[in-house]
Every structure is written in C-alpha cells, then in structure tokens.
Amino acid sequence: MRVGRAAVAVIAALLFLGSAGGCTTSPPVPGLIRMMTWNVNTIHFAPQDWAPVVAARAPDVVALQEICSGDAEELRAILERDHGIGYRLVPGPVPTSVDGGRVFASVDCDRRKIGTGAYGQALLTSLEVVPGSTAVVSLPVVGGLDDDEPRAYLATTLRTQDGRDIRVVTTHLSTRGAVRGDQIAVVAEAARASATAVVLGDLNTSPAETSLLAPLLRDFEDVDRAGNRSTSRNQVDGRESEPQGERIDYLFTRGLATVGEPETYPVTSSDHRPLVADLR
C-alpha cells in the first residue's frame, strides 16, 4: 500500500510546512508502527487542511475524531492522489439512535451544523484490517444527553506485516465528568480483551483526573510518560496563543513498547494538536 514512505514524508513536509503549522518531518522508522490520534474539528476545517499534517508524519495508523465519514474518505483520496500515501479507511460514525430508540442531535455532515449525520470517528491505516473485526459501540450518556452529543467507540483489529494482530480502539468522550468515568471503563474493557491493544483519542480528561483514567492507567501504558505534552490549544483571532492549552488527547498501549518520545506540535487546521508515537 505504501512505496517509499520515508521519502514521501520528507517531500510532504518540505512542500506543506506552512500548512502543518511549522512542524518538521520525522520519517517513520522501519520495523516500528507509527500511530497518530487527532481531533480534526470537521465543522471548521476540511480534508485539504488536514492532509499535509498527516502526510508530514506518514503514520501507519491515523485515528481521527470529530470527522464526517465523507470527509474521511476525501482525506484518504487526497493523501493517495497528492502525497502518494495509500490508506484503508475504517469509518466509525456515532449512532444517533440510542437510549431506547431516542434520536439525538449530532453534526449534519452535509450542512455543517447541528442535526443528524454520519459523524464521529474514523481510522486510516496502511495495515491490513482483519475482516469482521470492526465494531462501533455506543457509550453511556448523561440523563438523556441534554446538550451533550452522542458518544461511541470505534474498534477494529489490524494485522501487521509479520502477522501480529493489534486491537485498536478510538473514541471521543463526553465533557461531563461523572459519565466520562463510565465511558472510560467501557472503552478499557473493550481493549483489555486483547493481549496487544491501543486505546487512543480525545478523552476530554486531564492527567490530574486520575480517578476517571484509572481503568486505563491500571492496565495500559501511557505513551506520554511525563504527561507534559499539551494537545489542546487556545486561539486568538485564528492564531495560537500561550499558554498551550492542556492535555486531553491520549494514546495508551498494551503489549507494545513505545520507542522514543511521543510528539505533539502546533497546527493551523484544528483546535487540537496531533499526538504521534512510534511503537514496537
């Protein structure tokens, strides 16, 4: 699926340095699996904005949150056409009919406003997707959801070139404190069933909220051991301001080792920074 991946990454960074918010390229290392998680804020940004950021790092797995299924497919096509990077797409729109059949509001992916639509998570990957392994599962919500949005996790099993299976679970959790604990417990349980697994996404939870993160901290390893890499950011008139926001996006592993240090960097195409890690 990918030819000359390191060379593609270098070229992409040189051509699209400005679009990626000034980030420099870190080419993939042979034998490692590069994973990226990124909340792309589909309401305010578009696939052509995200493509240079993804191409500059050329990850093997890209977990995307706040994205429409159509935008994920368009992003996949742009990466292949303009950057020479081939990905398989695993869409994961969040079900809007939950809680006994009640239909909740989501993002209308056609009109970019609140409504119903194929909105939620997605995965792009150069690895093989194990047939029949993909599931989208609704998560607990707060008292009829109120003004929150429906939540779910997307899970699939990916097979590496040497035949090893990795269960990948990505999600975008509620902003509500109490229900986030319940949601994290469900997500952790879904990933815990596999000896080799990754949980990644926008958890809307700070590292200080250890009681909420407990199910993941107990059974998984946080790639950002120091816990000091911010993934959200403040904006003033469209420009990034200091301080750099807080850390609410995570990448947890089970049965995999983190090689080197994870990376975050400022971008101009979302209100979140990507989080990238190399795994063995």
N, C-alpha and C positions, 0 to 999 in steps of 0.2 A: 504493500500500500504506500510505502514511502521510500523514495530514492534520493540519496544524497541529503539526508535530513539535516546534518550539521551544516552543510553548505547552504541549504535553503534558509536555515535560521540566521546565518550571518548576513546573507543578502537581504533578507526581510528587515533585519534591524537597521542596516545602512539606509535602505530606501524609505523606511517608515519610522525613523527615530522620533520625529516630532509628533506623529500620531500616537505613539506609545508613551507620550508624556516624558520623553527624555530617557527612557530606560535603555540599557545596553544589553546586548545579546549574551546569553550564557548557553552555549551549544550543548545539546544532550550528550551524555557520556555513554558509549556503547556498553551494553550489559546492564544498564540501570533503567528503571521505569520512572519517567518524569510525569508527575501529576500536578495539575493546576485546578484550583477552585476559584470561581469568580462570580459575584453577583453583578450582572451587567446592566440592570435597570432599564429594561426594554421600553419603558414608557417614554424615556427621554433620549435614548440612544438607539443606534441601528447597527446591523451586521457589518456594514462597511467601516464603522467606527471601531468595532472590536477586532476585526480580522488582523490588523497589523500587530496588535498586542499579543494575540495568540501565536502568530507566525514568528514573532521575535524570540519566543521560547520554544516553539515546536514541541509541546508536551505530547506524551503518548496517550494521556487521558485528560480531558478537559471537562470538569463538572461546572455547569452553568446554572445559576438561579435567576429568578425574575426574568424569564425569557419565554417568548411565544414559540410554539413548535415550528411555525413557518419561518420565524427569524433564525431558529437554529439550523434549519435546512438551508436557508440562504447563506448563513455563515459558513456552513460546510462547503457549499458550492464556491464561494468566494475564495476560501483557503485553497481549494483544489485548482481553481482556474487561475488565480492571480499569484499564488505563492507556491504552487506545486506540492502542496501537502494534502494527502488523501486521508480522510477520516470516515469512519462509520458513524451514523447518527442513531442514538437511542433517545427518543423523545419521552418526556415524562410529565405531560400536563396534569395538573392537580384536579381531581374530581371535584365538581362544584355541587353535586347532589349527595349530601351526607346528612348525618343526624336525622335518621328516619325518613329520608327522602326529600328533606327541605333543600331547596336550591339557594346557594349563597352567591354573593357577588364575587366576581374576580375581575381580571383585566380583560377588556374586549380587545383582542389582538388585531382586529380589523380597524377599529376606530381609535385605538389608543386611549381609552377612557374606561372607567369602571363599568363593568357589565359582566357578561359571561363569555368565556373564550378558552382556547387551548393554551393556557398559561401555567407556568410552573417551573419545572426543572428540565434539564436535558444533559446528555453526555455525548461528547465527541471522542472517538478513540481510534487509534491505529491498530489496537489489539483485536483479536477475534472475540466476538460476542457469542457466548455459549447459547445455542438455540433453546428457547423455552425458559430461560433463566430470569427474564425481566419481569418486574412487578412494580406497580405504583400503588402505594397503600396510604389511605387517609390517616391522619393523626388526630388525637383528641383536640377539641376546640373549646373555647370559653363560652359557657352558657348560651348556646345558640349563635355563637360567633360575634354577636354585637357588631362593632365596627372593625373587627379583625377580618382577615381573608382566610379562605380555606387553606389547610396545610396538609402536606403529604411527603413521603419519601419515595425516591426512585432508586430501585436496587437492581443490579444485574451482575452477572458473573463474566469476567473477562479471562481469556486464556492467553498466556504469554507464548513466545516463540518456542520455549523449551517445554511447553505442555503443562505449566503450572496454572492453577485457577485462583483468581482473586475476586472475592465478593466486594463490589463497590456500592456504597450507599451514600446518596447525596440528598440533602434536604435544605429547606429554608423555614426556620421555625418562627413561632409567634413572637411578638414583642411583649406579651404578657408573662410576668414572672412565674406564677404558680403553674400554669399549663405547660410552660417550657420544660419544667422538670419531668412532667408526664411524657411529653413528646420525646425528650432525650432518652428516657428509659425505653420507649418503644423502639427507637432507632438503634440503640445499643443492643437490644435483644435481637433485632433482625440481623445485625452484623456478627454478633457473638456466635452464631451457629456455624460460622465458617472459621477454619483454622487460620486462613490468610484473608484478611479483610481490611478495607479502608472506609472510614466514615469522614465525609468532607462536606463543607457547605457553610451557609450563613446561619449560625445558631443564635444570633441576636443575644448573645450571652457574653459577659466579660469574664476574664480569667479569675476575677475575685469571687465570682458566684460559684464557688466550689461545690456547694450542696446540689445545685442544679446539674453540674457537669459530672457529678460523682459516678454515674453508671459508665461513662466513657473513661474517666480518669482511672477507674479501678481495673478495667480490662483492656485498655488500649493505650498506646503511646502517642503523646502529642509531639508532632514533628518540631514545633517551636518550643523547645525545652525551656528556653529562657523566658518565654512569654512576653517578649517586648516588641513584637512586630505589629504595628497598627495595620488594620485592614480597612477601616472606615476613615473618612476624611471630611473636613469641613470645607465648604466652598463659599467664596465671596465674589459675587459678580462673575461666576463661572470659573474662577481661579482658586487654586488650592491655597488655604490659609494655614497658619500654625496656631496651636499645636495640631498634630496629625490625626486627630480623632482617637478612636480606641480599637481594640482588637475584638472582633465579633465573628470572624470567619476562621474556620479550623480545618485541620487535616490530621485525623487520628489513624494510627495503623495497628494492625495485629498480625504477627508472623512476618513482618517486613522490617528491615532496618533502614533508618534514614541516613543517607550519605551526605556529608557536608552539612551546611546550614540552609534552612528554608529561606525563601526570598519573597519580599514584597517590594513594590515600587509604585510611585505615583503614576496615574494615567489621567487622560482628559476625557475618557469615554465611558465613565461610570462614576457613581458616588462611592464605590468600593475599590480597593486595590486587589489585584490578583494575589493569591498565595500559591507558591510553587515549591515543590520538594522533589528531590531525586531519591528513589527507593531501591533497595536490593532485597 
